[in-house]
C-alpha cells in the first residue's frame, strides 16, 4: 500500500526526497512550511527567520526544540542544518508525480508567501492553501485548522 506523507519544515524536504526516490510508496503529499527558500539559502538568513518565528509558536514547541537540540548535540544539529541548507528541493519538486498540498501559515517568517507559491507551482499536481494567522509549524501551533485542511485534502 502507498502512504500519504505529511511533513513540516525539514520534514518536507525528507518527504519530497522519499517520493522522488521511491514513488511507488507514496499516494499523496502534504508539505507544511516547506524549506529551504532557494533565494535565502544562507545560514544567517535562516537563523534570523527562525528566531522571528519562534515567538509566534506555542511555548511547548519551543521547549521541545530546545530539548531536541540538547539531545542531538551541537555537532549533529549543525550537520543536519548544513544538509538542510544544501538540499535543493526546488530541483526535486517537478519530479513529484502525486497530488501535493502545500500549507503555509500567513505569519510564517521562515517560508515567505512567494516561496510557498513557487513550491506549489513547481509541483506538477501542487496546490497551496493558507492558514490565516498561523506561524511556521502549522501542524503543531494550529492543529485544528491544519487537521481540517488535511481531512478535506484526503477526502478529495
C-alpha positions in Angstrom: 0.0 0.0 0.0 1.0 3.6 -0.6 1.2 6.2 2.2 0.2 9.8 2.4 3.3 11.7 3.7 2.9 14.8 5.9 6.0 16.8 6.5 6.7 20.1 8.2 9.7 22.3 7.6 12.8 20.0 7.1 10.3 17.1 7.1 9.0 18.5 3.7 12.5 18.0 2.3 12.6 14.4 3.6 9.1 13.6 2.3 9.9 15.0 -1.2 13.2 13.2 -1.4 11.5 9.9 -0.5 8.7 10.5 -3.0 11.2 11.1 -5.8 13.4 8.1 -4.8 10.5 5.7 -4.2 7.4 6.9 -5.9 5.7 3.6 -5.6 5.4 4.1 -1.8 3.6 7.4 -1.9 0.0 8.2 -2.6 0.0 11.9 -1.8 2.0 14.6 0.0 1.2 17.4 2.4 4.1 19.9 2.7 3.6 22.3 5.7 6.0 25.2 5.7 8.4 23.7 3.1 12.0 24.7 3.5 14.6 25.9 2.2 13.7 29.0 0.2 16.1 28.9 -2.7 16.6 32.7 -2.6 17.6 32.5 1.1 19.9 29.5 1.3 22.2 31.2 3.8 22.6 30.1 7.4 22.4 33.6 8.8 19.1 34.3 6.9 17.5 31.0 8.1 18.5 31.6 11.7 17.1 35.1 11.7 13.8 33.8 10.1 13.6 31.0 12.7 14.2 33.5 15.6 11.5 35.8 14.2 9.1 32.8 14.0 9.8 31.4 17.4 7.7 33.9 19.5 4.6 33.1 17.4 4.8 29.3 18.1 3.4 27.6 21.1 5.8 27.7 24.1 5.7 23.9 24.4 7.1 23.6 20.8 10.0 25.9 21.6 10.8 23.8 24.7 10.6 20.6 22.6 13.0 22.2 20.0 15.5 23.1 22.8 15.3 19.6 24.2 15.8 18.1 20.8 18.9 20.3 20.1 20.3 19.4 23.5 19.7 15.7 23.0 21.2 15.7 19.5 24.2 17.8 20.5 25.9 20.7 18.6 27.8 18.6 16.1 24.7 16.6 14.9 22.4 19.7 15.0 24.9 21.7 12.9 25.4 18.8 10.5 21.6 18.5 10.0 21.4 22.2 9.4 24.1 22.1 6.8 22.3 19.3 5.0 19.0 21.2 5.1 20.7 24.2 3.5 22.4 22.1 0.9 19.3 20.2 -0.2 17.9 21.7 -3.5 14.2 20.8 -3.0 13.3 23.1 -6.0 15.1 20.6 -8.3 13.1 17.6 -6.9 9.6 19.2 -6.8 9.0 18.9 -10.6 9.7 15.2 -10.3 6.9 14.6 -7.7 4.1 12.8 -9.5 1.5 12.7 -6.8 -1.1 15.2 -5.6 0.6 17.6 -3.2 -0.9 20.1 -0.8 1.4 23.0 0.3 0.2 24.6 3.5 1.6 27.9 4.9 0.7 29.9 7.9 0.2 33.6 7.0 2.6 34.6 9.9 5.3 32.1 8.8 8.6 34.1 8.8 10.6 31.1 7.6 8.6 30.4 4.5 7.7 33.6 2.6 4.5 33.6 0.6 6.5 33.9 -2.7 8.4 30.7 -1.9 5.3 28.8 -0.9 3.7 29.8 -4.2 6.8 28.8 -6.1 6.8 25.4 -4.4 3.2 24.8 -5.4 3.9 26.0 -8.9 6.9 23.6 -9.3 4.8 20.6 -8.3 3.0 19.0 -11.3 0.0 18.4 -9.0 0.5 21.0 -6.4 -1.9 23.4 -4.7 -1.4 25.9 -1.9 -3.6 26.7 1.0 -3.0 29.3 3.7 -3.9 29.2 7.4 -4.6 32.8 8.5 -2.6 34.0 11.5 -0.6 30.7 11.8 3.2 30.6 12.3 5.6 28.2 10.6 4.7 25.0 12.5 1.0 24.9 11.5 0.6 21.3 12.4 1.7 22.0 16.0 0.6 25.6 16.7 -2.8 25.4 14.8 -3.7 21.7 14.9 -7.5 22.2 14.4 -7.3 24.2 11.2 -4.5 22.1 9.9 -6.4 18.8 10.6 -9.5 20.2 8.8 -7.4 21.1 5.8 -5.7 17.7 5.8 -9.0 15.9 6.1 -10.5 17.8 3.2 -7.5 17.1 1.0 -7.7 13.4 1.8 -11.4 13.2 1.0 -10.8 14.5 -2.5 
